[in-house]
Amino acid sequence: MKPEVKQKDIASWIQKAGKTEQIREFQYPYLADFYVKIAFGSRAILNQIRQLALEPYTDRRTRSREERLNDEKLQLGYAERIVKDWRGLDVGKLDGLIPGTTDAAVEQYKLAKEQNPELVTLPLEDIKKVEVVYSIETATELMGNSIDFMTWVVEMAGNAENYAKIGAQKEKEYENLKK
């Protein structure tokens, strides 16, 4: 006998799942050993991020009220809701995401060392090994300055298949344990 399930119950399950945060770690394909924790972005979540990034403005020519997308707010929304953490990113690898970052870091480091030699003790050759620690501000800047990274994050977050595999894999592991 089949269990009785109402369609509105199924609809509420879908709605709840669309609002539930599921996080998975992925290796960024263009940098070795750089892993990013990305939350699943259901259509509802991605639309919410987009809606928060819309700003009203008045078109001077037509004098009509319109909306335009604020890129900075969109990047901040993705950094807050989608990119949850990362590991394996250092200053040297940043050049793979944003060319010229290492040179800028070295120049800034040299300037800081000239101004306060007793405070800056890290050898110059080790600047590339400095870890880039995850923060919402850093993630926002990375999303805003690397089209490849932003595109990859959005693709990963919006692809339900990337998150469905976790459940299927756990079920398979559980079945193997029962044998």
Protein Blocks (a to p, Z undefined) as FASTA:
>chain_A
ZZdddfklmmmmmmmmmmpccddddddfkbghiacddddddfklmmmmmmmmpccdddfk
lopacddddfklmmmmmmmmmmnbdehiafklmmmmmghklmmmmmmmmmmmmmmmmlmm
cdfklmmmpccdddfklmmmmmmmmmklmmmmmmmmmmmklmmmmmmmmmmmmmmmmZZ
